[in-house]
Amino acid sequence: MASWFYPNWSAELPQQLLADFDLPPRRRIKKLSRGMRSTVGIVIGLAARADLTLFDEPYVGLEAVARQLFYDRLLADFAEQPLQPPRRVHPDVTAAHDQDLHDELLPYRSPL
C-alpha cells in the first residue's frame, strides 16, 4: 500500500527490513509495541526512496540491538543510494555539522 504514495518505492527492501528487525508482517500496527511501531516508520522511511527523508527520533522504543541495526541499515542505504544525509541524526553530529556550516558561511556574513 505504501508503494501507492511513493513512486520510487523499493519492493525488495521492506521484506529485507521486516526480516532483519524480526517484525511480524501480518500484525496490525496498533497491536505492535512502541519499538515495533518505530520500526515500521524506519521501514517505510528507507523503502520510500524519497528525495528527502526525515527521521524524527526513529530509535524511540527500540532496543539497543535494533537501534544498532537501524544505524547499520541507514549507513548501508546511504552507501547504495547516495543522497544528502539528514542534518539531525544525533546532537553531537548536529553540533559538529553546525560548526562546519558556520565556518563555511562566516565569509558571507553581512557587516551589519
N, CA, C and O atoms as CSV, one atom per row, in Angstrom:
chain,resi,resn,atom,element,x,y,z
A,1,MET,N,N,0.812,-1.186,0.000
A,1,MET,CA,C,0.000,0.000,0.000
A,1,MET,C,C,0.867,1.265,0.000
A,1,MET,O,O,0.519,2.247,-0.656
A,2,ALA,N,N,1.975,1.252,0.719
A,2,ALA,CA,C,2.841,2.435,0.755
A,2,ALA,C,C,3.374,2.764,-0.635
A,2,ALA,O,O,3.672,3.922,-0.927
A,3,SER,N,N,3.494,1.761,-1.485
A,3,SER,CA,C,4.010,1.998,-2.836
A,3,SER,C,C,3.087,2.910,-3.643
A,3,SER,O,O,3.526,3.507,-4.625
A,4,TRP,N,N,1.843,3.027,-3.258
A,4,TRP,CA,C,0.922,3.931,-3.950
A,4,TRP,C,C,1.341,5.385,-3.755
A,4,TRP,O,O,1.104,6.223,-4.626
A,5,PHE,N,N,1.958,5.685,-2.623
A,5,PHE,CA,C,2.299,7.064,-2.276
A,5,PHE,C,C,3.734,7.449,-2.635
A,5,PHE,O,O,4.062,8.635,-2.686
A,6,TYR,N,N,4.579,6.469,-2.880
A,6,TYR,CA,C,5.995,6.727,-3.125
A,6,TYR,C,C,6.402,6.147,-4.476
A,6,TYR,O,O,6.527,4.928,-4.600
A,7,PRO,N,N,6.612,6.985,-5.491
A,7,PRO,CA,C,6.926,6.479,-6.829
A,7,PRO,C,C,8.248,5.711,-6.912
A,7,PRO,O,O,8.420,4.886,-7.809
A,8,ASN,N,N,9.175,5.966,-6.003
A,8,ASN,CA,C,10.472,5.283,-6.023
A,8,ASN,C,C,10.529,4.116,-5.042
A,8,ASN,O,O,11.614,3.641,-4.705
A,9,TRP,N,N,9.382,3.659,-4.588
A,9,TRP,CA,C,9.290,2.610,-3.579
A,9,TRP,C,C,10.109,1.381,-3.975
A,9,TRP,O,O,10.016,0.900,-5.105
A,10,SER,N,N,10.895,0.890,-3.053
A,10,SER,CA,C,11.678,-0.325,-3.262
A,10,SER,C,C,10.832,-1.520,-2.848
A,10,SER,O,O,10.407,-1.601,-1.696
A,11,ALA,N,N,10.582,-2.442,-3.756
A,11,ALA,CA,C,9.746,-3.601,-3.452
A,11,ALA,C,C,10.466,-4.623,-2.578
A,11,ALA,O,O,9.834,-5.308,-1.774
A,12,GLU,N,N,11.785,-4.728,-2.734
A,12,GLU,CA,C,12.540,-5.756,-2.011
A,12,GLU,C,C,12.953,-5.307,-0.613
A,12,GLU,O,O,12.959,-6.114,0.316
A,13,LEU,N,N,13.297,-4.037,-0.452
A,13,LEU,CA,C,13.845,-3.552,0.808
A,13,LEU,C,C,12.914,-3.764,2.003
A,13,LEU,O,O,13.394,-4.183,3.056
A,14,PRO,N,N,11.613,-3.498,1.898
A,14,PRO,CA,C,10.756,-3.712,3.073
A,14,PRO,C,C,10.784,-5.165,3.566
A,14,PRO,O,O,10.802,-5.412,4.772
A,15,GLN,N,N,10.788,-6.109,2.647
A,15,GLN,CA,C,10.827,-7.513,3.056
A,15,GLN,C,C,12.127,-7.831,3.790
A,15,GLN,O,O,12.133,-8.554,4.786
A,16,GLN,N,N,13.220,-7.283,3.283
A,16,GLN,CA,C,14.524,-7.454,3.931
A,16,GLN,C,C,14.516,-6.866,5.334
A,16,GLN,O,O,14.965,-7.503,6.287
A,17,LEU,N,N,14.000,-5.643,5.453
A,17,LEU,CA,C,13.989,-4.958,6.742
A,17,LEU,C,C,13.058,-5.638,7.738
A,17,LEU,O,O,13.384,-5.748,8.919
A,18,LEU,N,N,11.907,-6.092,7.268
A,18,LEU,CA,C,10.987,-6.809,8.164
A,18,LEU,C,C,11.670,-8.035,8.753
A,18,LEU,O,O,11.521,-8.333,9.938
A,19,ALA,N,N,12.420,-8.741,7.914
A,19,ALA,CA,C,13.144,-9.921,8.389
A,19,ALA,C,C,14.286,-9.519,9.324
A,19,ALA,O,O,14.485,-10.146,10.365
A,20,ASP,N,N,15.035,-8.475,8.956
A,20,ASP,CA,C,16.162,-8.026,9.781
A,20,ASP,C,C,15.704,-7.608,11.181
A,20,ASP,O,O,16.344,-7.944,12.177
A,21,PHE,N,N,14.603,-6.881,11.244
A,21,PHE,CA,C,14.089,-6.394,12.527
A,21,PHE,C,C,13.168,-7.396,13.220
A,21,PHE,O,O,12.686,-7.142,14.324
A,22,ASP,N,N,12.927,-8.529,12.571
A,22,ASP,CA,C,12.045,-9.568,13.121
A,22,ASP,C,C,10.661,-9.004,13.432
A,22,ASP,O,O,10.095,-9.255,14.496
A,23,LEU,N,N,10.136,-8.246,12.489
A,23,LEU,CA,C,8.835,-7.610,12.641
A,23,LEU,C,C,7.764,-8.517,12.047
A,23,LEU,O,O,7.890,-8.939,10.898
A,24,PRO,N,N,6.708,-8.827,12.808
A,24,PRO,CA,C,5.649,-9.696,12.281
A,24,PRO,C,C,4.859,-8.979,11.173
A,24,PRO,O,O,4.184,-7.988,11.453
A,25,PRO,N,N,4.929,-9.453,9.938
A,25,PRO,CA,C,4.346,-8.718,8.810
A,25,PRO,C,C,2.816,-8.670,8.801
A,25,PRO,O,O,2.246,-7.781,8.169
A,26,ARG,N,N,2.151,-9.572,9.461
A,26,ARG,CA,C,0.681,-9.615,9.417
A,26,ARG,C,C,0.000,-8.979,10.628
A,26,ARG,O,O,-1.227,-8.899,10.673
A,27,ARG,N,N,0.776,-8.530,11.600
A,27,ARG,CA,C,0.186,-7.950,12.813
A,27,ARG,C,C,-0.265,-6.526,12.548
A,27,ARG,O,O,0.436,-5.764,11.882
A,28,ARG,N,N,-1.429,-6.161,13.063
A,28,ARG,CA,C,-1.931,-4.792,12.915
A,28,ARG,C,C,-1.010,-3.817,13.648
A,28,ARG,O,O,-0.461,-4.148,14.698
A,29,ILE,N,N,-0.845,-2.629,13.098
A,29,ILE,CA,C,0.077,-1.650,13.672
A,29,ILE,C,C,-0.310,-1.301,15.109
A,29,ILE,O,O,0.563,-1.172,15.968
A,30,LYS,N,N,-1.605,-1.148,15.379
A,30,LYS,CA,C,-1.992,-0.764,16.744
A,30,LYS,C,C,-1.740,-1.874,17.764
A,30,LYS,O,O,-1.794,-1.625,18.969
A,31,LYS,N,N,-1.467,-3.083,17.305
A,31,LYS,CA,C,-1.149,-4.198,18.202
A,31,LYS,C,C,0.359,-4.340,18.429
A,31,LYS,O,O,0.789,-5.177,19.222
A,32,LEU,N,N,1.160,-3.531,17.740
A,32,LEU,CA,C,2.608,-3.606,17.870
A,32,LEU,C,C,3.089,-2.825,19.089
A,32,LEU,O,O,2.427,-1.889,19.536
A,33,SER,N,N,4.240,-3.214,19.623
A,33,SER,CA,C,4.862,-2.474,20.715
A,33,SER,C,C,5.379,-1.131,20.185
A,33,SER,O,O,5.416,-0.906,18.976
A,34,ARG,N,N,5.776,-0.248,21.099
A,34,ARG,CA,C,6.300,1.070,20.694
A,34,ARG,C,C,7.534,0.912,19.799
A,34,ARG,O,O,7.665,1.607,18.791
A,35,GLY,N,N,8.417,0.018,20.159
A,35,GLY,CA,C,9.612,-0.215,19.350
A,35,GLY,C,C,9.285,-0.755,17.969
A,35,GLY,O,O,9.918,-0.379,16.983
A,36,MET,N,N,8.294,-1.640,17.899
A,36,MET,CA,C,7.894,-2.195,16.598
A,36,MET,C,C,7.246,-1.129,15.731
A,36,MET,O,O,7.429,-1.128,14.514
A,37,ARG,N,N,6.486,-0.216,16.346
A,37,ARG,CA,C,5.898,0.883,15.570
A,37,ARG,C,C,6.998,1.803,15.046
A,37,ARG,O,O,6.904,2.305,13.926
A,38,SER,N,N,8.034,2.028,15.842
A,38,SER,CA,C,9.170,2.808,15.360
A,38,SER,C,C,9.816,2.115,14.173
A,38,SER,O,O,10.224,2.758,13.206
A,39,THR,N,N,9.903,0.797,14.259
A,39,THR,CA,C,10.495,0.015,13.174
A,39,THR,C,C,9.679,0.151,11.889
A,39,THR,O,O,10.254,0.225,10.802
A,40,VAL,N,N,8.357,0.185,11.996
A,40,VAL,CA,C,7.509,0.374,10.812
A,40,VAL,C,C,7.854,1.707,10.137
A,40,VAL,O,O,7.947,1.776,8.912
A,41,GLY,N,N,8.043,2.759,10.931
A,41,GLY,CA,C,8.429,4.055,10.375
A,41,GLY,C,C,9.785,4.002,9.682
A,41,GLY,O,O,9.987,4.632,8.644
A,42,ILE,N,N,10.700,3.254,10.260
A,42,ILE,CA,C,12.026,3.091,9.656
A,42,ILE,C,C,11.911,2.365,8.321
A,42,ILE,O,O,12.515,2.776,7.331
A,43,VAL,N,N,11.131,1.281,8.298
A,43,VAL,CA,C,10.951,0.511,7.064
A,43,VAL,C,C,10.360,1.391,5.972
A,43,VAL,O,O,10.857,1.401,4.845
A,44,ILE,N,N,9.314,2.124,6.295
A,44,ILE,CA,C,8.681,2.999,5.297
A,44,ILE,C,C,9.643,4.103,4.869
A,44,ILE,O,O,9.750,4.409,3.682
A,45,GLY,N,N,10.339,4.699,5.830
A,45,GLY,CA,C,11.274,5.778,5.513
A,45,GLY,C,C,12.389,5.348,4.585
A,45,GLY,O,O,12.741,6.075,3.656
A,46,LEU,N,N,12.950,4.170,4.826
A,46,LEU,CA,C,14.045,3.696,3.971
A,46,LEU,C,C,13.533,3.188,2.623
A,46,LEU,O,O,14.140,3.461,1.587
A,47,ALA,N,N,12.430,2.457,2.631
A,47,ALA,CA,C,11.924,1.850,1.394
A,47,ALA,C,C,11.277,2.861,0.451
A,47,ALA,O,O,11.133,2.592,-0.742
A,48,ALA,N,N,10.887,4.018,0.975
A,48,ALA,CA,C,10.228,5.025,0.129
A,48,ALA,C,C,11.163,5.568,-0.942
A,48,ALA,O,O,10.712,6.001,-2.003
A,49,ARG,N,N,12.456,5.545,-0.668
A,49,ARG,CA,C,13.445,6.064,-1.632
A,49,ARG,C,C,13.091,7.483,-2.069
A,49,ARG,O,O,13.248,7.851,-3.233
A,50,ALA,N,N,12.609,8.272,-1.106
A,50,ALA,CA,C,12.236,9.657,-1.392
A,50,ALA,C,C,13.495,10.503,-1.571
A,50,ALA,O,O,14.573,10.134,-1.104
A,51,ASP,N,N,13.350,11.630,-2.245
A,51,ASP,CA,C,14.477,12.539,-2.430
A,51,ASP,C,C,14.955,13.100,-1.094
A,51,ASP,O,O,16.140,13.384,-0.925
A,52,LEU,N,N,14.038,13.256,-0.153
A,52,LEU,CA,C,14.372,13.738,1.181
A,52,LEU,C,C,13.597,12.910,2.190
A,52,LEU,O,O,12.373,12.805,2.112
A,53,THR,N,N,14.306,12.329,3.127
A,53,THR,CA,C,13.674,11.554,4.190
A,53,THR,C,C,14.135,12.098,5.522
A,53,THR,O,O,15.334,12.203,5.778
A,54,LEU,N,N,13.176,12.446,6.378
A,54,LEU,CA,C,13.486,12.954,7.707
A,54,LEU,C,C,13.039,11.918,8.737
A,54,LEU,O,O,11.886,11.488,8.737
A,55,PHE,N,N,13.943,11.531,9.596
A,55,PHE,CA,C,13.618,10.639,10.702
A,55,PHE,C,C,13.652,11.483,11.978
A,55,PHE,O,O,14.685,12.063,12.313
A,56,ASP,N,N,12.543,11.552,12.678
A,56,ASP,CA,C,12.478,12.292,13.927
A,56,ASP,C,C,12.524,11.293,15.076
A,56,ASP,O,O,11.510,10.690,15.427
A,57,GLU,N,N,13.691,11.128,15.650
A,57,GLU,CA,C,13.930,10.183,16.744
A,57,GLU,C,C,13.382,8.786,16.426
A,57,GLU,O,O,12.537,8.270,17.158
A,58,PRO,N,N,13.857,8.182,15.347
A,58,PRO,CA,C,13.324,6.877,14.941
A,58,PRO,C,C,13.681,5.745,15.896
A,58,PRO,O,O,13.085,4.670,15.839
A,59,TYR,N,N,14.639,5.983,16.761
A,59,TYR,CA,C,15.119,4.947,17.669
A,59,TYR,C,C,14.285,4.855,18.944
A,59,TYR,O,O,14.550,3.984,19.773
A,60,VAL,N,N,13.282,5.726,19.134
A,60,VAL,CA,C,12.467,5.710,20.350
A,60,VAL,C,C,11.776,4.354,20.469
A,60,VAL,O,O,11.077,3.914,19.556
A,61,GLY,N,N,11.980,3.714,21.589
A,61,GLY,CA,C,11.349,2.424,21.839
A,61,GLY,C,C,12.129,1.234,21.320
A,61,GLY,O,O,11.778,0.090,21.607
A,62,LEU,N,N,13.184,1.489,20.560
A,62,LEU,CA,C,13.973,0.377,20.030
A,62,LEU,C,C,14.958,-0.129,21.084
A,62,LEU,O,O,15.534,0.652,21.840
A,63,GLU,N,N,15.134,-1.412,21.118
A,63,GLU,CA,C,16.158,-1.989,21.984
A,63,GLU,C,C,17.524,-1.673,21.371
A,63,GLU,O,O,17.621,-1.292,20.204
A,64,ALA,N,N,18.571,-1.836,22.172
A,64,ALA,CA,C,19.925,-1.475,21.724
A,64,ALA,C,C,20.322,-2.211,20.446
A,64,ALA,O,O,20.934,-1.619,19.557
A,65,VAL,N,N,19.981,-3.488,20.347
A,65,VAL,CA,C,20.346,-4.267,19.158
A,65,VAL,C,C,19.613,-3.734,17.933
A,65,VAL,O,O,20.211,-3.595,16.866
A,66,ALA,N,N,18.330,-3.435,18.076
A,66,ALA,CA,C,17.546,-2.899,16.954
A,66,ALA,C,C,18.028,-1.504,16.583
A,66,ALA,O,O,18.042,-1.148,15.405
A,67,ARG,N,N,18.423,-0.714,17.571
A,67,ARG,CA,C,18.942,0.628,17.305
A,67,ARG,C,C,20.225,0.548,16.478
A,67,ARG,O,O,20.398,1.298,15.517
A,68,GLN,N,N,21.112,-0.354,16.851
A,68,GLN,CA,C,22.352,-0.530,16.092
A,68,GLN,C,C,22.057,-1.027,14.684
A,68,GLN,O,O,22.697,-0.600,13.723
A,69,LEU,N,N,21.085,-1.929,14.563
A,69,LEU,CA,C,20.686,-2.429,13.251
A,69,LEU,C,C,20.164,-1.279,12.387
A,69,LEU,O,O,20.473,-1.205,11.198
A,70,PHE,N,N,19.373,-0.381,12.984
A,70,PHE,CA,C,18.871,0.777,12.248
A,70,PHE,C,C,20.032,1.623,11.714
A,70,PHE,O,O,20.055,1.982,10.536
A,71,TYR,N,N,20.993,1.937,12.589
A,71,TYR,CA,C,22.124,2.758,12.153
A,71,TYR,C,C,22.923,2.052,11.054
A,71,TYR,O,O,23.356,2.683,10.090
A,72,ASP,N,N,23.112,0.745,11.207
A,72,ASP,CA,C,23.843,-0.016,10.184
A,72,ASP,C,C,23.099,0.009,8.855
A,72,ASP,O,O,23.704,0.210,7.802
A,73,ARG,N,N,21.784,-0.195,8.908
A,73,ARG,CA,C,20.985,-0.194,7.668
A,73,ARG,C,C,20.935,1.196,7.049
A,73,ARG,O,O,20.963,1.329,5.825
A,74,LEU,N,N,20.862,2.226,7.875
A,74,LEU,CA,C,20.833,3.589,7.366
A,74,LEU,C,C,22.126,3.917,6.629
A,74,LEU,O,O,22.093,4.479,5.535
A,75,LEU,N,N,23.258,3.570,7.221
A,75,LEU,CA,C,24.546,3.815,6.569
A,75,LEU,C,C,24.696,2.991,5.294
A,75,LEU,O,O,25.205,3.489,4.290
A,76,ALA,N,N,24.259,1.744,5.327
A,76,ALA,CA,C,24.320,0.904,4.130
A,76,ALA,C,C,23.431,1.481,3.028
A,76,ALA,O,O,23.798,1.468,1.853
A,77,ASP,N,N,22.266,1.984,3.418
A,77,ASP,CA,C,21.349,2.561,2.435
A,77,ASP,C,C,21.955,3.817,1.808
A,77,ASP,O,O,21.823,4.029,0.602
A,78,PHE,N,N,22.617,4.649,2.613
A,78,PHE,CA,C,23.277,5.837,2.069
A,78,PHE,C,C,24.395,5.448,1.118
A,78,PHE,O,O,24.635,6.140,0.128
A,79,ALA,N,N,25.077,4.356,1.405
A,79,ALA,CA,C,26.153,3.903,0.514
A,79,ALA,C,C,25.583,3.443,-0.824
A,79,ALA,O,O,26.189,3.668,-1.872
A,80,GLU,N,N,24.407,2.791,-0.787
A,80,GLU,CA,C,23.776,2.287,-2.016
A,80,GLU,C,C,23.043,3.382,-2.770
A,80,GLU,O,O,23.092,3.426,-3.999
A,81,GLN,N,N,22.369,4.259,-2.057
A,81,GLN,CA,C,21.549,5.318,-2.647
A,81,GLN,C,C,22.055,6.666,-2.126
A,81,GLN,O,O,21.443,7.242,-1.226
A,82,PRO,N,N,23.157,7.178,-2.674
A,82,PRO,CA,C,23.722,8.407,-2.116
A,82,PRO,C,C,22.760,9.586,-2.247
A,82,PRO,O,O,22.387,9.986,-3.350
A,83,LEU,N,N,22.377,10.120,-1.119
A,83,LEU,CA,C,21.524,11.296,-1.036
A,83,LEU,C,C,22.144,12.234,-0.015
A,83,LEU,O,O,23.101,11.873,0.669
A,84,GLN,N,N,21.607,13.415,0.086
A,84,GLN,CA,C,22.058,14.337,1.123
A,84,GLN,C,C,21.622,13.762,2.468
A,84,GLN,O,O,20.425,13.560,2.674
A,85,PRO,N,N,22.543,13.492,3.386
A,85,PRO,CA,C,22.148,12.928,4.678
A,85,PRO,C,C,21.348,13.925,5.502
A,85,PRO,O,O,21.509,15.134,5.341
A,86,PRO,N,N,20.498,13.435,6.372
A,86,PRO,CA,C,19.709,14.347,7.205
A,86,PRO,C,C,20.605,15.110,8.172
A,86,PRO,O,O,21.634,14.591,8.605
A,87,ARG,N,N,20.226,16.328,8.508
A,87,ARG,CA,C,21.042,17.149,9.407
A,87,ARG,C,C,20.911,16.705,10.849
A,87,ARG,O,O,21.893,16.777,11.587
A,88,ARG,N,N,19.779,16.262,11.275
A,88,ARG,CA,C,19.565,15.973,12.694
A,88,ARG,C,C,19.525,14.470,12.937
A,88,ARG,O,O,18.459,13.855,12.969
A,89,VAL,N,N,20.692,13.902,13.105
A,89,VAL,CA,C,20.799,12.476,13.404
A,89,VAL,C,C,21.036,12.284,14.892
A,89,VAL,O,O,20.398,11.446,15.529
A,90,HIS,N,N,21.952,13.062,15.438
A,90,HIS,CA,C,22.314,12.957,16.841
A,90,HIS,C,C,22.840,14.327,17.258
A,90,HIS,O,O,23.480,14.999,16.449
A,91,PRO,N,N,22.593,14.761,18.488
A,91,PRO,CA,C,23.049,16.105,18.879
A,91,PRO,C,C,24.536,16.352,18.643
A,91,PRO,O,O,24.910,17.451,18.232
A,92,ASP,N,N,25.393,15.362,18.890
A,92,ASP,CA,C,26.833,15.558,18.674
A,92,ASP,C,C,27.148,15.756,17.202
A,92,ASP,O,O,27.966,16.603,16.843
A,93,VAL,N,N,26.494,14.969,16.347
A,93,VAL,CA,C,26.699,15.094,14.908
A,93,VAL,C,C,26.182,16.447,14.441
A,93,VAL,O,O,26.821,17.111,13.625
A,94,THR,N,N,25.026,16.857,14.957
A,94,THR,CA,C,24.442,18.139,14.580
A,94,THR,C,C,25.353,19.292,14.986
A,94,THR,O,O,25.548,20.229,14.212
A,95,ALA,N,N,25.911,19.233,16.189
A,95,ALA,CA,C,26.792,20.306,16.657
A,95,ALA,C,C,28.017,20.422,15.759
A,95,ALA,O,O,28.424,21.529,15.405
A,96,ALA,N,N,28.603,19.297,15.390
A,96,ALA,CA,C,29.768,19.314,14.500
A,96,ALA,C,C,29.387,19.869,13.135
A,96,ALA,O,O,30.126,20.666,12.558
A,97,HIS,N,N,28.229,19.448,12.613
A,97,HIS,CA,C,27.770,19.926,11.309
A,97,HIS,C,C,27.484,21.415,11.361
A,97,HIS,O,O,27.845,22.142,10.436
A,98,ASP,N,N,26.835,21.890,12.434
A,98,ASP,CA,C,26.524,23.307,12.557
A,98,ASP,C,C,27.797,24.151,12.607
A,98,ASP,O,O,27.840,25.246,12.046
A,99,GLN,N,N,28.834,23.640,13.279
A,99,GLN,CA,C,30.103,24.372,13.329
A,99,GLN,C,C,30.722,24.459,11.938
A,99,GLN,O,O,31.236,25.506,11.544
A,100,ASP,N,N,30.671,23.338,11.186
A,100,ASP,CA,C,31.191,23.360,9.813
A,100,ASP,C,C,30.418,24.347,8.959
A,100,ASP,O,O,31.005,25.103,8.185
A,101,LEU,N,N,29.093,24.338,9.101
A,101,LEU,CA,C,28.246,25.253,8.340
A,101,LEU,C,C,28.573,26.701,8.720
A,101,LEU,O,O,28.668,27.564,7.847
A,102,HIS,N,N,28.745,26.968,10.010
A,102,HIS,CA,C,29.102,28.300,10.482
A,102,HIS,C,C,30.420,28.756,9.862
A,102,HIS,O,O,30.540,29.892,9.404
A,103,ASP,N,N,31.415,27.851,9.852
A,103,ASP,CA,C,32.716,28.185,9.281
A,103,ASP,C,C,32.620,28.484,7.791
A,103,ASP,O,O,33.323,29.355,7.280
A,104,GLU,N,N,31.743,27.753,7.094
A,104,GLU,CA,C,31.575,27.970,5.651
A,104,GLU,C,C,30.893,29.301,5.373
A,104,GLU,O,O,31.234,29.982,4.406
A,105,LEU,N,N,29.937,29.677,6.209
A,105,LEU,CA,C,29.147,30.880,5.953
A,105,LEU,C,C,29.786,32.147,6.508
A,105,LEU,O,O,29.390,33.252,6.137
A,106,LEU,N,N,30.761,32.002,7.384
A,106,LEU,CA,C,31.369,33.156,8.020
A,106,LEU,C,C,31.853,34.218,7.038
A,106,LEU,O,O,31.607,35.401,7.272
A,107,PRO,N,N,32.534,33.851,5.941
A,107,PRO,CA,C,32.972,34.894,4.998
A,107,PRO,C,C,31.815,35.621,4.320
A,107,PRO,O,O,32.018,36.719,3.802
A,108,TYR,N,N,30.614,35.054,4.304
A,108,TYR,CA,C,29.493,35.635,3.581
A,108,TYR,C,C,28.579,36.473,4.476
A,108,TYR,O,O,27.565,36.990,4.008
A,109,ARG,N,N,28.920,36.610,5.730
A,109,ARG,CA,C,28.065,37.358,6.636
A,109,ARG,C,C,28.110,38.853,6.324
A,109,ARG,O,O,29.137,39.408,5.933
A,110,SER,N,N,26.986,39.454,6.511
A,110,SER,CA,C,26.879,40.896,6.308
A,110,SER,C,C,27.592,41.627,7.439
A,110,SER,O,O,27.569,41.160,8.577
A,111,PRO,N,N,28.226,42.767,7.151
A,111,PRO,CA,C,28.902,43.504,8.218
A,111,PRO,C,C,27.936,44.173,9.179
A,111,PRO,O,O,28.368,44.696,10.206
A,112,LEU,N,N,26.641,44.174,8.880
A,112,LEU,CA,C,25.650,44.825,9.744
A,112,LEU,C,C,25.322,44.018,10.945
A,112,LEU,O,O,24.505,44.436,11.765
